[in-house]
Amino acid sequence: MSSELSSEVRVPALPESVADATVAAWHRAPGEAVRKDENLVDLETDKVVLEVPAPTDGVLGEILAPVGTVVTAATVLATIVGGAPGAAASASAGASTSGTSGTSGKAESVVAPGARRLVKELGLDPAKITGSGRDGRVQRADVVAYLDERDQAEPARDPEIVPITGAPQLTGEVGRPEQRVPMTRLRARVAERLLQAQQNAAMLTTFNEVNLRAVIELRNRYKDQFEKAHGVRLGFMSFFVKAAVEALQRFPVVNASVDGNDILYHGFFDLGIAVSSPRGLVVPILRNCDQLSMAEIEQGISEFGRKAKDGTLSFEDLTGGTFSITNGGVFGSLLSTPILNPPQSAILGMHKTQERPIAEHGQIVIAPMMYLALTYDHRIIDGREAVQFLVTIKETLEEPARLLLRV
């Protein structure tokens, strides 16, 4: 075919904060038909997995960037030789059922990127896996659940070590196996940022505790009506977001950041909400929290959780932020010291709610208590401001009416 019938598959534009990406997986092999807009290749960045669609119908030509290649914006990844759209679609359907792509029996659009790689590497048939995501999309957790069920149904067999994704198995002495596993881009970036925070900021942590009885009672009283009215569950995070905004408004320096020799005060409240994903911890940004209702906050956090599970968080979701909240309590943590998320100057750590005896009006009572931790950059935030900031959150949560009365 003539060259004018060929088109190039290029790396899309990357945000300023993302310098490059790594080719994680190809979903077609050279010579296979492709359809316009189908996911052709996954690129892993230090923030998200980016799906690159085919720009046109045709047949995949030469792959110029194999798996593992580090690429930058506009890099040519492969070529597509143009062909009749009908033929391409027909051939593509045939290729899907052949099992070459590793996602036979189920369209790639209903298999999340993280799950797709796992399915391909383990040689599984995604048609046999029940998806829990939107429109039945198969998540990584669904693949793990499928493997667990399959293993329970199979006869007992000798113990074995399943190689971790993308890592060769290295065996030392008999009975003492080892594996060397390269960090994912996300894990490497998290490690880099944590080290950067420790090296470039004067981090200090202050602690307090909060009695959540009033919040729990308020939630229990209205949670059914709230869900019926807004279509989302009333969680505890919206209370903490509202309390944090109140404290940030009283102590603007906690919402500021260091910019060279200047302090940059932000006149908006974009809060990072740490959520767990199959690839690790990510911190999507809930923007303009001072203007959001509690229902909008819960809806935004719920959407972040779904996107994190599906692997569909965008660059925009993860960019920016003036303050962060992380909840180690969901994993059972009773107390911890969170690390700053640069260039932010403070982060609030929530922990497990645990019933403990406390003194209240001269009486010992059992109350649902939570330890709070505020890590802050001591270069611009004084201890007095940090302590008063945390006390504001405590007082606001112990008397939620303060959120309405602004006192």
DAKA-V593585 format. One record per residue. N is the residue number from 1. RES is the residue in three letters. SS is DSSP state (alpha for helix, beta for strand, coil for the rest). OMEGA is omega in degrees with one decimal (none if undefined). D_LAST is the distance of its C-alpha to the last C-alpha in Angstrom with 1 decimal. Layout:
n: [N;N]
res: [RES;RES]
ss: [SS;SS]
omega: [OMEGA;OMEGA]
d_last: [D_LAST;D_LAST]
This chain:
n: [1;2;3;4;5;6;7;8;9;10;11;12;13;14;15;16;17;18;19;20;21;22;23;24;25;26;27;28;29;30;31;32;33;34;35;36;37;38;39;40;41;42;43;44;45;46;47;48;49;50;51;52;53;54;55;56;57;58;59;60;61;62;63;64;65;66;67;68;69;70;71;72;73;74;75;76;77;78;79;80;81;82;83;84;85;86;87;88;89;90;91;92;93;94;95;96;97;98;99;100;101;102;103;104;105;106;107;108;109;110;111;112;113;114;115;116;117;118;119;120;121;122;123;124;125;126;127;128;129;130;131;132;133;134;135;136;137;138;139;140;141;142;143;144;145;146;147;148;149;150;151;152;153;154;155;156;157;158;159;160;161;162;163;164;165;166;167;168;169;170;171;172;173;174;175;176;177;178;179;180;181;182;183;184;185;186;187;188;189;190;191;192;193;194;195;196;197;198;199;200;201;202;203;204;205;206;207;208;209;210;211;212;213;214;215;216;217;218;219;220;221;222;223;224;225;226;227;228;229;230;231;232;233;234;235;236;237;238;239;240;241;242;243;244;245;246;247;248;249;250;251;252;253;254;255;256;257;258;259;260;261;262;263;264;265;266;267;268;269;270;271;272;273;274;275;276;277;278;279;280;281;282;283;284;285;286;287;288;289;290;291;292;293;294;295;296;297;298;299;300;301;302;303;304;305;306;307;308;309;310;311;312;313;314;315;316;317;318;319;320;321;322;323;324;325;326;327;328;329;330;331;332;333;334;335;336;337;338;339;340;341;342;343;344;345;346;347;348;349;350;351;352;353;354;355;356;357;358;359;360;361;362;363;364;365;366;367;368;369;370;371;372;373;374;375;376;377;378;379;380;381;382;383;384;385;386;387;388;389;390;391;392;393;394;395;396;397;398;399;400;401;402;403;404;405;406;407]
res: [MET;SER;SER;GLU;LEU;SER;SER;GLU;VAL;ARG;VAL;PRO;ALA;LEU;PRO;GLU;SER;VAL;ALA;ASP;ALA;THR;VAL;ALA;ALA;TRP;HIS;ARG;ALA;PRO;GLY;GLU;ALA;VAL;ARG;LYS;ASP;GLU;ASN;LEU;VAL;ASP;LEU;GLU;THR;ASP;LYS;VAL;VAL;LEU;GLU;VAL;PRO;ALA;PRO;THR;ASP;GLY;VAL;LEU;GLY;GLU;ILE;LEU;ALA;PRO;VAL;GLY;THR;VAL;VAL;THR;ALA;ALA;THR;VAL;LEU;ALA;THR;ILE;VAL;GLY;GLY;ALA;PRO;GLY;ALA;ALA;ALA;SER;ALA;SER;ALA;GLY;ALA;SER;THR;SER;GLY;THR;SER;GLY;THR;SER;GLY;LYS;ALA;GLU;SER;VAL;VAL;ALA;PRO;GLY;ALA;ARG;ARG;LEU;VAL;LYS;GLU;LEU;GLY;LEU;ASP;PRO;ALA;LYS;ILE;THR;GLY;SER;GLY;ARG;ASP;GLY;ARG;VAL;GLN;ARG;ALA;ASP;VAL;VAL;ALA;TYR;LEU;ASP;GLU;ARG;ASP;GLN;ALA;GLU;PRO;ALA;ARG;ASP;PRO;GLU;ILE;VAL;PRO;ILE;THR;GLY;ALA;PRO;GLN;LEU;THR;GLY;GLU;VAL;GLY;ARG;PRO;GLU;GLN;ARG;VAL;PRO;MET;THR;ARG;LEU;ARG;ALA;ARG;VAL;ALA;GLU;ARG;LEU;LEU;GLN;ALA;GLN;GLN;ASN;ALA;ALA;MET;LEU;THR;THR;PHE;ASN;GLU;VAL;ASN;LEU;ARG;ALA;VAL;ILE;GLU;LEU;ARG;ASN;ARG;TYR;LYS;ASP;GLN;PHE;GLU;LYS;ALA;HIS;GLY;VAL;ARG;LEU;GLY;PHE;MET;SER;PHE;PHE;VAL;LYS;ALA;ALA;VAL;GLU;ALA;LEU;GLN;ARG;PHE;PRO;VAL;VAL;ASN;ALA;SER;VAL;ASP;GLY;ASN;ASP;ILE;LEU;TYR;HIS;GLY;PHE;PHE;ASP;LEU;GLY;ILE;ALA;VAL;SER;SER;PRO;ARG;GLY;LEU;VAL;VAL;PRO;ILE;LEU;ARG;ASN;CYS;ASP;GLN;LEU;SER;MET;ALA;GLU;ILE;GLU;GLN;GLY;ILE;SER;GLU;PHE;GLY;ARG;LYS;ALA;LYS;ASP;GLY;THR;LEU;SER;PHE;GLU;ASP;LEU;THR;GLY;GLY;THR;PHE;SER;ILE;THR;ASN;GLY;GLY;VAL;PHE;GLY;SER;LEU;LEU;SER;THR;PRO;ILE;LEU;ASN;PRO;PRO;GLN;SER;ALA;ILE;LEU;GLY;MET;HIS;LYS;THR;GLN;GLU;ARG;PRO;ILE;ALA;GLU;HIS;GLY;GLN;ILE;VAL;ILE;ALA;PRO;MET;MET;TYR;LEU;ALA;LEU;THR;TYR;ASP;HIS;ARG;ILE;ILE;ASP;GLY;ARG;GLU;ALA;VAL;GLN;PHE;LEU;VAL;THR;ILE;LYS;GLU;THR;LEU;GLU;GLU;PRO;ALA;ARG;LEU;LEU;LEU;ARG;VAL]
ss: [coil;coil;alpha;alpha;alpha;beta;beta;beta;beta;beta;coil;coil;coil;coil;coil;coil;coil;coil;coil;coil;beta;beta;beta;beta;beta;beta;coil;coil;coil;coil;coil;coil;beta;beta;coil;coil;coil;coil;beta;beta;beta;beta;beta;beta;coil;coil;coil;coil;beta;beta;beta;beta;beta;coil;coil;coil;coil;beta;beta;beta;beta;beta;beta;coil;coil;coil;coil;coil;coil;beta;beta;coil;coil;coil;coil;beta;beta;beta;beta;beta;beta;coil;coil;coil;alpha;alpha;alpha;alpha;alpha;alpha;alpha;alpha;alpha;alpha;alpha;alpha;alpha;alpha;coil;coil;coil;coil;coil;coil;coil;coil;coil;alpha;alpha;alpha;beta;coil;alpha;alpha;alpha;alpha;alpha;alpha;alpha;alpha;alpha;alpha;coil;coil;coil;alpha;alpha;alpha;coil;coil;coil;coil;coil;alpha;alpha;alpha;coil;beta;coil;alpha;alpha;alpha;alpha;alpha;alpha;alpha;alpha;alpha;alpha;alpha;alpha;alpha;alpha;coil;coil;coil;coil;coil;coil;coil;coil;coil;coil;coil;coil;coil;coil;coil;beta;beta;beta;coil;coil;coil;coil;coil;beta;beta;beta;coil;coil;coil;coil;coil;alpha;alpha;alpha;alpha;alpha;alpha;alpha;alpha;alpha;alpha;alpha;alpha;alpha;alpha;alpha;alpha;coil;coil;beta;beta;beta;beta;beta;beta;beta;beta;beta;coil;alpha;alpha;alpha;alpha;alpha;alpha;alpha;alpha;alpha;alpha;alpha;alpha;alpha;alpha;alpha;alpha;alpha;alpha;coil;coil;coil;coil;coil;coil;alpha;alpha;alpha;alpha;alpha;alpha;alpha;alpha;alpha;alpha;alpha;alpha;alpha;alpha;coil;alpha;alpha;alpha;alpha;coil;beta;beta;beta;coil;coil;beta;beta;beta;coil;coil;coil;coil;coil;coil;beta;beta;beta;beta;beta;beta;beta;coil;coil;beta;beta;beta;beta;beta;beta;beta;coil;coil;alpha;alpha;alpha;coil;coil;alpha;alpha;alpha;alpha;alpha;alpha;alpha;alpha;alpha;alpha;alpha;alpha;alpha;alpha;alpha;alpha;alpha;coil;coil;coil;coil;alpha;alpha;alpha;alpha;coil;coil;coil;coil;beta;beta;beta;beta;beta;alpha;alpha;alpha;alpha;coil;coil;coil;coil;coil;coil;coil;coil;coil;coil;coil;coil;beta;coil;beta;beta;beta;beta;beta;coil;coil;coil;beta;beta;beta;beta;beta;beta;beta;coil;coil;beta;beta;beta;beta;beta;beta;beta;beta;beta;beta;beta;beta;beta;beta;beta;coil;coil;coil;coil;coil;alpha;alpha;alpha;alpha;alpha;alpha;alpha;alpha;alpha;alpha;alpha;alpha;alpha;alpha;alpha;alpha;coil;coil;alpha;alpha;alpha;alpha;alpha;coil;coil]
omega: [-179.5;-175.5;-177.5;177.8;-179.8;174.3;-175.9;172.4;-175.1;173.3;179.1;178.8;178.7;178.0;-178.2;-176.7;-179.5;-175.1;-175.8;179.6;178.4;177.3;-174.4;-176.6;170.4;-178.1;171.6;177.4;177.4;-178.7;178.7;178.8;177.4;177.5;179.2;176.3;174.4;-179.5;-174.8;-175.3;175.9;175.0;179.4;174.8;179.1;-179.2;-175.3;169.2;-175.7;177.9;-179.9;-178.5;175.1;-177.4;-176.4;170.5;176.6;179.9;-179.7;178.8;-176.6;172.3;-175.3;-179.1;-180.0;179.5;-179.7;-179.8;175.2;-174.8;177.0;-178.0;176.9;176.3;177.8;-178.2;-177.5;174.7;174.7;178.3;-173.9;178.4;179.6;-178.2;-179.7;180.0;179.9;-179.4;179.8;-179.8;179.6;178.2;177.7;179.9;-178.9;-177.7;-180.0;178.8;-177.7;-176.3;177.9;177.3;-178.1;172.8;-179.7;-177.8;-178.3;-178.0;179.8;173.9;-178.1;-176.0;-179.2;178.6;-177.9;179.1;-179.5;178.5;-177.7;-176.6;-179.6;177.4;-177.0;174.7;-176.8;179.2;-179.5;-175.3;178.6;-178.5;179.6;-178.6;-179.7;-178.5;176.6;-178.2;-177.8;178.3;177.2;178.8;178.1;178.0;179.3;179.3;178.1;179.2;178.6;-179.8;-179.6;-179.4;179.6;-178.5;-178.3;175.3;179.0;-179.6;-178.6;178.1;177.4;177.2;178.2;-178.8;177.8;-174.2;173.1;-175.2;175.2;178.7;179.0;-177.7;176.9;179.0;178.2;-179.4;179.5;-176.2;177.1;174.6;173.8;-173.6;177.7;176.4;169.7;178.7;179.9;-178.8;179.4;-180.0;177.3;179.3;179.9;-177.4;178.3;178.0;177.8;-179.5;-178.7;-177.6;-170.0;-179.4;176.2;-172.6;176.3;-178.2;173.6;-173.6;171.7;175.9;-176.8;174.4;-174.3;-177.5;-177.1;179.3;-179.8;178.9;179.7;179.5;-179.1;-177.5;-172.1;-172.6;-179.4;177.9;179.8;-178.2;179.0;-176.7;-171.0;177.7;179.3;-178.8;174.9;179.7;178.9;-174.1;-179.5;176.1;-178.9;177.0;179.6;178.7;179.3;178.9;178.2;-179.7;179.3;178.7;178.5;-177.7;-173.4;-177.0;177.8;178.5;-176.6;177.3;179.3;177.3;-175.5;177.0;-178.3;170.7;-177.8;179.6;-178.0;179.4;178.8;-172.8;178.8;-173.1;173.6;-179.6;-177.2;176.8;-179.4;177.0;178.1;-178.6;-178.8;-178.0;175.6;-176.2;175.2;-171.7;173.9;-168.8;177.0;-175.6;178.8;-178.8;-176.0;171.3;178.8;177.3;179.1;176.8;179.9;178.7;179.2;-180.0;177.6;178.8;176.6;179.6;178.5;-179.7;179.3;179.0;-178.9;-174.9;-175.8;175.5;-179.4;175.8;-178.8;179.7;-171.2;-174.5;176.2;-178.9;-179.3;-178.0;-177.8;174.2;176.9;-175.0;176.4;-178.7;179.9;177.7;177.4;-178.9;179.4;-178.9;179.3;175.8;-179.4;179.7;-178.2;174.9;-174.5;2.7;178.7;-175.4;179.9;177.1;179.1;177.1;173.2;-177.8;-176.5;173.5;-174.7;177.6;-179.1;175.0;177.0;175.9;-178.3;-178.3;177.1;179.5;174.8;-179.5;176.0;-176.7;176.9;-173.7;175.4;172.4;175.8;177.5;175.1;172.8;-174.9;179.0;-174.5;177.3;-177.3;-179.0;178.0;178.7;179.7;180.0;179.7;-179.5;-179.2;176.1;-178.3;176.8;177.6;178.0;179.0;-176.7;-179.5;-179.2;-179.8;175.0;-174.5;178.3;178.9;-179.8;178.6;-175.3;-179.5;179.0;none]
d_last: [74.1;73.6;70.7;69.4;68.5;66.3;62.5;60.2;57.2;54.8;51.6;48.8;46.7;44.2;40.9;40.9;39.2;42.1;45.4;47.7;48.1;50.5;52.7;51.8;54.0;56.6;57.0;60.4;63.5;65.9;68.1;65.7;64.7;61.2;59.4;57.2;53.4;54.1;52.3;55.0;53.4;50.2;48.9;46.5;44.1;41.7;38.9;40.5;43.9;45.2;47.7;50.4;52.2;55.8;56.3;59.4;61.8;64.6;65.7;64.0;66.1;65.7;62.6;62.0;59.0;59.5;56.9;55.4;56.0;53.2;52.8;51.0;50.1;53.1;55.4;58.0;57.7;60.7;62.9;63.4;66.8;66.6;68.2;68.3;64.9;66.6;68.5;65.5;63.5;66.5;67.1;63.4;63.5;66.6;65.0;62.0;64.3;66.4;63.6;63.9;60.3;59.1;57.2;60.1;59.6;56.0;54.8;53.0;50.2;49.2;49.3;46.3;47.3;46.6;48.4;51.2;52.1;52.1;54.3;56.7;57.0;57.6;60.0;58.1;58.5;55.1;56.6;56.6;52.9;50.4;47.4;43.9;42.3;42.0;45.4;46.8;46.3;47.4;44.9;45.7;44.4;46.9;49.7;48.9;48.7;52.1;53.6;52.4;53.9;57.1;57.5;57.1;59.7;62.2;64.6;63.6;64.6;64.8;61.5;60.8;58.3;56.9;56.6;53.1;52.6;54.5;55.6;59.2;59.9;61.3;63.2;64.1;65.9;66.9;64.1;61.6;60.5;58.1;56.4;55.3;52.5;51.3;47.6;46.3;45.0;41.4;41.9;43.5;40.7;38.1;40.1;40.5;36.8;35.9;38.7;37.6;34.0;35.5;37.9;35.8;32.4;31.5;29.7;27.8;25.8;23.1;22.3;19.9;19.9;17.6;18.3;18.5;19.5;16.6;16.9;20.7;20.7;18.6;21.0;24.0;23.3;22.9;24.8;28.0;26.7;24.6;27.8;29.9;27.8;27.2;30.1;28.3;27.1;23.5;23.2;20.7;20.6;18.6;15.7;16.2;16.6;13.3;11.6;14.0;13.3;9.5;11.0;13.9;12.1;10.7;14.2;16.7;19.7;19.1;19.7;22.8;26.4;29.5;32.2;35.1;34.3;31.2;27.6;26.8;23.2;22.5;20.7;20.5;19.3;22.4;22.0;25.1;25.4;28.3;30.7;34.2;37.3;41.0;41.3;38.5;34.8;33.5;30.1;29.8;27.0;24.4;23.9;21.1;18.6;15.8;18.1;19.1;18.4;18.5;22.1;23.0;21.6;23.7;26.7;26.6;26.5;29.3;31.3;31.0;32.3;35.2;36.2;36.1;38.4;40.6;40.7;39.8;36.7;37.4;37.1;34.4;32.4;32.6;32.3;29.4;26.0;23.4;21.9;23.3;22.6;25.5;26.0;28.9;28.1;30.1;33.1;32.5;31.1;29.5;28.6;29.4;28.8;28.3;30.0;28.6;29.6;30.9;30.0;26.4;25.0;23.0;23.1;21.1;23.5;22.9;25.5;27.2;25.4;27.6;27.7;27.9;28.2;25.2;24.8;22.3;22.5;25.9;27.2;28.2;26.9;27.2;24.1;23.7;22.7;22.4;22.9;20.9;22.6;21.6;24.7;24.3;26.8;27.0;28.9;25.8;22.9;22.9;22.3;19.5;17.5;18.6;17.7;14.1;13.8;15.2;13.0;9.9;11.9;13.0;9.8;8.6;12.2;12.7;10.1;10.4;8.7;5.3;7.5;8.3;5.5;3.8;0.0]
